[in-house]
Amino acid sequence: MDVEASAPFEAVYGPDPDAVVGTIAAAIIDNQGNVVLGPTTAGIAENEVASIPTGIFTWSVGAAPADLGQYTIVWSPDGTWDPDTNSTPDDLVVVAPGSLPSPIPTPSEGGAAFGPATSWVTADEIADCCGLTGTTDPDVLQPYGDTASQLLFLNSGRLFYGLSSKTVRPLCRPNCPCGQVLSRGHIVAPPRWDWWGLCEGPCDPSRVLLSGYPVRQVTQVKIDGAVIDEDGYRLERMRWLVRKGGDRWPACQNMGLDDTEEGTWSVAYTFGQAPPLAGVEAAKELACELYRSCNGDEDCAIPQGAVRVTRAGITIERGVLRRDPVTKAWKTGMLKVDLFLNAVNPNGLLRRPMVWSSASRMRMARKVA
């Protein structure tokens, strides 16, 4: 995981049903083998679901190491630091403050969230590009970075969403027979698995399609509230979750129950793709221009749809077009409006396109978190 220097963070260990709070200990070591924090049992708590201990432990670390670089978090479930029982589930990378992309805030009052999940640029990068280092509050600059990231994300075909996470509850479409469904949500199979022959292909019971491409990592799979060992499944083509060993995923589940109950299953994973270097540089430049346009900076780049341009005592008047008659591009004369409309609706459609198919039998996964 990546954390900023000296910033608080949380590390997670488990599940381990034998570990006990007060005995389980953790430490952070650097690449030279030096212990830079701990060992300690302080700040470690066991997570519970419905007042039932889960065997999953969270360590609330007050501050990450101050020196930048790569570290390793070491856990000792019994506090003995025996090499046979120690665990190192997480690598820790300490980065400079302000160098991590920030999540783009959710729109207030129910506004649409176009994406991306995280900003393409940080406030420090914007300040460096604009020559504002040390003179402008980062909290003032970051919204311009968020805006630039959204506009470039939309204009570039929504390819570079950044890294995000979600939890889904998979279901098979109704036209894929499930057999007899038990009250707890699973199936009683027919005498043979021939029923599943109708569900082969996109509704193959041994695999499920995860939304959000590309899927980077499956972090947890639960069936009947229990976490499945990661050796029991694999990720294919960065979108398909496939069960190994000839096993099948549950064909049905009770969506009225939490995924901690019997008769349910869920998948938690991370997905998305960071922008290329060219995209980051473009976001820096656009964020600077947006900042300058809002602060009356004379060095701001002239908007394409400018109505009046004055240079060296010469004033040029330009007509205002709602849409260019040749290119059909929006040209209202307002930079932010033009960028937005050309990104989300370049053809002036009156409603969003819709695709519907009555023949699809794709194994579905409904987002729940």
C-alpha positions as CSV (number, residue, x, y, z in Angstrom):
1,M,0.0,0.0,0.0
2,D,1.1,3.6,-0.6
3,V,0.9,6.1,2.3
4,E,2.2,9.6,2.8
5,A,5.2,10.2,5.1
6,S,4.3,10.6,8.7
7,A,0.6,10.2,7.9
8,P,-1.7,7.9,9.9
9,F,-2.9,4.7,8.2
10,E,-4.4,1.3,8.9
11,A,-3.0,-2.2,8.1
12,V,-5.0,-5.4,8.0
13,Y,-4.1,-9.0,8.9
14,G,-6.1,-12.2,8.7
15,P,-8.3,-14.1,8.9
16,D,-6.5,-16.0,11.7
17,P,-8.9,-17.6,14.1
18,D,-6.0,-18.4,16.6
19,A,-4.8,-14.8,17.0
20,V,-5.9,-12.9,20.1
21,V,-5.9,-9.1,20.8
22,G,-3.2,-8.4,23.3
23,T,-1.0,-11.2,21.9
24,I,-0.9,-10.5,18.2
25,A,1.9,-8.0,17.4
26,A,3.1,-6.0,14.4
27,A,6.2,-4.1,13.3
28,I,7.5,-2.2,10.3
29,I,11.0,-2.9,8.9
30,D,12.9,-1.2,6.1
31,N,14.8,-2.7,3.2
32,Q,17.9,-3.0,5.4
33,G,16.2,-5.1,8.0
34,N,16.0,-2.3,10.6
35,V,12.8,-2.2,12.7
36,V,11.5,1.4,12.3
37,L,8.2,0.9,14.2
38,G,7.3,-1.6,16.9
39,P,7.0,-4.4,17.6
40,T,3.8,-3.5,19.4
41,T,0.4,-4.9,20.4
42,A,-1.0,-1.4,20.8
43,G,-3.6,-0.1,18.4
44,I,-4.5,-3.6,17.1
45,A,-8.2,-4.5,17.2
46,E,-10.2,-7.5,16.0
47,N,-13.1,-6.7,13.6
48,E,-16.5,-8.1,14.4
49,V,-19.6,-8.7,12.3
50,A,-22.9,-9.0,14.3
51,S,-20.8,-9.1,17.5
52,I,-19.0,-12.2,16.1
53,P,-15.2,-12.1,16.0
54,T,-13.9,-12.5,12.4
55,G,-10.3,-13.3,13.0
56,I,-9.4,-10.2,10.9
57,F,-7.3,-7.6,12.7
58,T,-6.8,-3.9,12.0
59,W,-3.7,-2.0,13.2
60,S,-4.2,1.7,13.5
61,V,-0.8,3.3,13.0
62,G,-0.5,6.8,14.3
63,A,2.2,7.8,11.8
64,A,4.0,6.2,8.9
65,P,7.8,6.4,8.7
66,A,9.1,9.9,7.9
67,D,11.7,8.7,5.4
68,L,10.5,8.0,1.9
69,G,11.0,4.4,0.5
70,Q,9.7,0.9,0.7
71,Y,9.0,-1.0,3.9
72,T,7.4,-4.3,5.0
73,I,4.7,-4.8,7.6
74,V,5.4,-7.9,9.7
75,W,2.8,-9.6,11.8
76,S,3.4,-12.1,14.6
77,P,0.0,-13.8,15.4
78,D,1.3,-15.3,18.7
79,G,3.7,-12.5,19.7
80,T,6.7,-14.8,19.6
81,W,8.2,-13.6,16.2
82,D,8.8,-17.2,15.3
83,P,9.8,-17.3,11.6
84,D,7.4,-20.2,11.1
85,T,4.4,-18.2,12.2
86,N,5.3,-14.6,11.1
87,S,3.3,-13.1,8.2
88,T,4.0,-10.2,5.8
89,P,0.8,-9.6,3.9
90,D,1.5,-6.0,3.0
91,D,4.4,-4.0,1.5
92,L,4.4,-0.4,2.5
93,V,5.6,2.4,0.2
94,V,6.1,5.8,1.9
95,V,5.7,8.7,-0.5
96,A,6.0,12.5,-0.2
97,P,3.0,14.4,1.3
98,G,0.6,15.5,-1.4
99,S,2.0,13.1,-4.0
100,L,-0.9,10.7,-3.9
101,P,-3.9,11.3,-6.2
102,S,-7.0,12.2,-4.2
103,P,-10.4,10.7,-4.7
104,I,-12.7,13.1,-6.6
105,P,-15.5,14.2,-4.2
106,T,-19.0,12.8,-4.8
107,P,-21.3,15.4,-6.3
108,S,-23.6,17.0,-3.7
109,E,-27.3,16.9,-3.9
110,G,-27.4,13.9,-6.2
111,G,-25.3,15.2,-9.0
112,A,-24.0,12.8,-11.6
113,A,-20.6,11.2,-11.0
114,F,-18.8,10.8,-14.3
115,G,-15.5,9.6,-13.0
116,P,-12.6,9.2,-12.8
117,A,-12.3,7.7,-9.3
118,T,-9.2,9.6,-8.4
119,S,-7.7,12.9,-9.7
120,W,-5.1,12.6,-12.4
121,V,-2.9,15.2,-10.7
122,T,-2.1,16.5,-7.2
123,A,-2.2,20.0,-5.9
124,D,1.6,20.0,-5.7
125,E,1.9,19.1,-9.4
126,I,-0.5,21.8,-10.4
127,A,1.5,24.4,-8.3
128,D,4.8,23.3,-9.9
129,C,3.3,23.6,-13.4
130,C,1.7,27.0,-12.7
131,G,4.7,28.4,-10.9
132,L,2.6,28.8,-7.7
133,T,4.8,26.7,-5.3
134,G,4.5,28.0,-1.8
135,T,2.1,30.8,-2.7
136,T,-1.3,29.0,-3.1
137,D,-3.1,26.8,-0.7
138,P,-3.2,23.2,-2.0
139,D,-6.9,23.0,-1.0
140,V,-7.6,25.8,-3.5
141,L,-5.7,24.1,-6.3
142,Q,-7.0,20.6,-6.0
143,P,-10.6,21.3,-7.3
144,Y,-9.1,22.5,-10.5
145,G,-7.1,19.3,-10.8
146,D,-10.3,17.3,-10.2
147,T,-12.1,19.3,-12.9
148,A,-9.3,18.9,-15.4
149,S,-9.2,15.2,-14.7
150,Q,-13.0,14.8,-15.3
151,L,-12.9,16.7,-18.6
152,L,-9.9,14.8,-19.9
153,F,-11.3,11.5,-18.8
154,L,-14.5,12.2,-20.7
155,N,-12.7,13.5,-23.8
156,S,-10.3,10.5,-23.9
157,G,-13.0,7.9,-24.1
158,R,-13.3,7.2,-20.4
159,L,-10.3,4.9,-20.6
160,F,-8.2,5.9,-17.6
161,Y,-10.5,5.6,-14.5
162,G,-7.8,5.4,-11.9
163,L,-7.8,2.8,-9.2
164,S,-11.2,2.1,-7.4
165,S,-12.7,-0.7,-5.4
166,K,-16.1,-2.3,-5.1
167,T,-18.0,-5.2,-3.7
168,V,-20.5,-7.1,-5.9
169,R,-23.1,-9.8,-5.3
170,P,-23.1,-12.1,-8.4
171,L,-26.4,-13.5,-9.8
172,C,-27.2,-15.7,-12.8
173,R,-29.9,-14.4,-15.2
174,P,-33.4,-15.9,-14.8
175,N,-33.1,-17.7,-18.1
176,C,-30.2,-19.8,-16.7
177,P,-32.0,-22.5,-14.7
178,C,-30.9,-22.8,-11.1
179,G,-32.7,-26.1,-10.1
180,Q,-34.6,-26.1,-6.8
181,V,-33.6,-23.1,-4.7
182,L,-33.3,-23.8,-0.9
183,S,-34.5,-21.3,1.7
184,R,-30.9,-20.2,2.4
185,G,-30.4,-19.3,-1.2
186,H,-28.3,-22.2,-2.7
187,I,-29.5,-24.9,-5.1
188,V,-30.4,-28.5,-5.0
189,A,-29.1,-29.8,-8.3
190,P,-31.0,-32.1,-10.6
191,P,-29.8,-35.8,-10.6
192,R,-27.3,-34.7,-13.2
193,W,-25.7,-31.4,-14.0
194,D,-27.3,-31.3,-17.4
195,W,-29.3,-28.3,-16.3
196,W,-26.1,-26.4,-16.3
197,G,-25.6,-27.2,-20.0
198,L,-28.1,-24.4,-20.7
199,C,-25.9,-22.0,-18.8
200,E,-22.6,-22.7,-20.6
201,G,-20.8,-19.9,-22.4
202,P,-21.4,-16.4,-20.9
203,C,-23.3,-18.0,-18.0
204,D,-20.7,-20.7,-17.2
205,P,-21.3,-21.6,-13.5
206,S,-17.5,-21.8,-12.9
207,R,-16.9,-18.1,-13.8
208,V,-18.5,-14.7,-13.3
209,L,-17.9,-11.4,-15.1
210,L,-16.7,-8.5,-12.9
211,S,-17.6,-5.0,-14.0
212,G,-15.0,-2.3,-14.2
213,Y,-12.1,-3.1,-16.7
214,P,-9.4,-3.9,-16.1
215,V,-9.8,-5.7,-12.8
216,R,-6.5,-5.3,-10.9
217,Q,-6.9,-7.6,-7.9
218,V,-9.5,-9.7,-6.3
219,T,-9.1,-8.9,-2.6
220,Q,-11.8,-11.2,-1.0
221,V,-14.4,-13.7,-2.0
222,K,-17.0,-14.8,0.5
223,I,-19.5,-17.7,0.3
224,D,-22.0,-18.3,3.2
225,G,-20.2,-15.5,5.0
226,A,-16.9,-17.3,5.0
227,V,-13.8,-16.0,3.2
228,I,-12.6,-18.4,0.4
229,D,-8.9,-19.2,0.2
230,E,-7.4,-17.3,-2.8
231,D,-5.9,-20.5,-4.1
232,G,-9.4,-21.6,-5.0
233,Y,-9.9,-19.0,-7.8
234,R,-8.1,-17.0,-10.4
235,L,-8.6,-13.9,-12.5
236,E,-8.7,-14.3,-16.3
237,R,-8.4,-11.7,-18.9
238,M,-8.6,-9.0,-16.2
239,R,-12.4,-9.4,-15.9
240,W,-13.4,-13.0,-15.3
241,L,-13.4,-14.6,-11.9
242,V,-12.9,-18.4,-12.4
243,R,-13.2,-21.0,-9.7
244,K,-10.5,-23.6,-9.8
245,G,-10.4,-27.4,-9.2
246,G,-13.6,-28.1,-11.1
247,D,-15.8,-26.3,-8.5
248,R,-18.7,-24.0,-9.4
249,W,-19.8,-20.7,-8.0
250,P,-23.2,-20.7,-6.2
251,A,-25.9,-20.5,-8.9
252,C,-28.2,-18.3,-6.8
253,Q,-28.2,-16.4,-3.6
254,N,-30.6,-14.5,-1.3
255,M,-30.0,-10.9,-2.0
256,G,-32.2,-10.0,1.1
257,L,-29.4,-11.1,3.4
258,D,-26.0,-9.5,4.2
259,D,-23.0,-11.3,2.7
260,T,-22.1,-12.4,6.2
261,E,-25.0,-14.9,6.2
262,E,-25.6,-18.4,4.8
263,G,-27.0,-18.5,1.3
264,T,-25.0,-15.5,0.0
265,W,-21.7,-14.8,-1.8
266,S,-19.8,-11.7,-2.7
267,V,-16.6,-10.5,-4.4
268,A,-14.5,-7.5,-3.4
269,Y,-11.9,-6.3,-5.8
270,T,-10.0,-3.3,-7.2
271,F,-10.2,-2.1,-10.8
272,G,-9.2,0.7,-13.1
273,Q,-6.2,2.1,-15.0
274,A,-4.0,5.1,-14.3
275,P,-3.6,7.7,-17.0
276,P,-0.4,7.7,-19.1
277,L,2.3,10.3,-18.6
278,A,0.9,12.3,-21.5
279,G,-2.5,12.4,-19.8
280,V,-1.0,13.6,-16.5
281,E,0.9,16.4,-18.3
282,A,-2.3,17.4,-20.1
283,A,-4.2,17.5,-16.8
284,K,-1.5,19.7,-15.2
285,E,-1.8,22.2,-18.1
286,L,-5.5,22.2,-18.2
287,A,-5.8,22.6,-14.4
288,C,-3.4,25.7,-14.6
289,E,-5.6,27.3,-17.3
290,L,-8.8,26.7,-15.3
291,Y,-7.2,28.2,-12.2
292,R,-6.0,31.3,-14.2
293,S,-9.3,31.7,-15.9
294,C,-11.1,31.9,-12.5
295,N,-8.5,34.3,-11.0
296,G,-8.3,36.9,-13.9
297,D,-4.7,36.0,-14.8
298,E,-3.8,37.8,-18.1
299,D,-1.4,35.0,-19.0
300,C,-4.4,32.6,-19.3
301,A,-4.6,30.8,-22.7
302,I,-7.2,32.4,-24.9
303,P,-10.4,30.3,-24.9
304,Q,-11.2,29.0,-28.4
305,G,-14.7,30.5,-28.2
306,A,-13.6,34.0,-27.1
307,V,-15.9,36.7,-28.2
308,R,-13.5,39.6,-27.9
309,V,-9.7,39.4,-28.1
310,T,-7.4,42.4,-27.5
311,R,-3.7,42.3,-28.2
312,A,-1.3,45.3,-28.8
313,G,-4.2,47.7,-28.9
314,I,-6.1,45.8,-31.6
315,T,-9.5,44.4,-30.7
316,I,-11.1,41.6,-32.7
317,E,-14.8,40.7,-32.4
318,R,-15.8,37.2,-33.1
319,G,-19.3,35.8,-33.5
320,V,-20.8,33.5,-30.9
321,L,-21.9,30.1,-32.3
322,R,-24.0,27.6,-30.4
323,R,-22.5,24.8,-32.5
324,D,-20.0,25.0,-35.3
325,P,-21.9,24.4,-38.6
326,V,-19.0,22.3,-40.0
327,T,-17.5,20.3,-37.1
328,K,-20.7,20.4,-35.0
329,A,-18.5,21.2,-32.0
330,W,-20.1,23.3,-29.2
331,K,-18.9,26.9,-29.2
332,T,-20.7,28.9,-26.6
333,G,-17.8,31.2,-25.9
334,M,-17.5,29.8,-22.4
335,L,-14.4,27.6,-22.0
336,K,-15.8,25.3,-19.3
337,V,-19.2,24.9,-20.9
338,D,-17.6,24.0,-24.3
339,L,-15.2,21.5,-22.7
340,F,-18.1,19.8,-20.9
341,L,-20.5,19.7,-23.7
342,N,-18.0,18.5,-26.3
343,A,-16.9,15.7,-23.8
344,V,-20.3,14.3,-22.8
345,N,-22.5,15.2,-25.9
346,P,-20.4,16.1,-28.9
347,N,-23.3,15.3,-31.3
348,G,-26.0,17.2,-29.5
349,L,-28.1,14.1,-28.8
350,L,-31.4,14.7,-27.0
351,R,-31.0,11.6,-24.8
352,R,-28.4,9.1,-23.9
353,P,-28.0,6.0,-26.2
354,M,-29.5,2.7,-24.8
355,V,-28.7,-0.9,-25.7
356,W,-31.1,-3.7,-24.9
357,S,-30.9,-7.4,-25.7
358,S,-33.5,-10.1,-24.9
359,A,-31.0,-12.9,-25.7
360,S,-28.2,-12.1,-23.1
361,R,-27.5,-14.8,-20.5
362,M,-24.4,-13.1,-19.0
363,R,-23.6,-14.0,-15.4
364,M,-24.3,-10.8,-13.6
365,A,-22.6,-9.2,-10.6
366,R,-24.6,-6.5,-8.8
367,K,-22.7,-3.8,-7.0
368,V,-23.4,-3.4,-3.3
369,A,-20.5,-1.3,-2.0
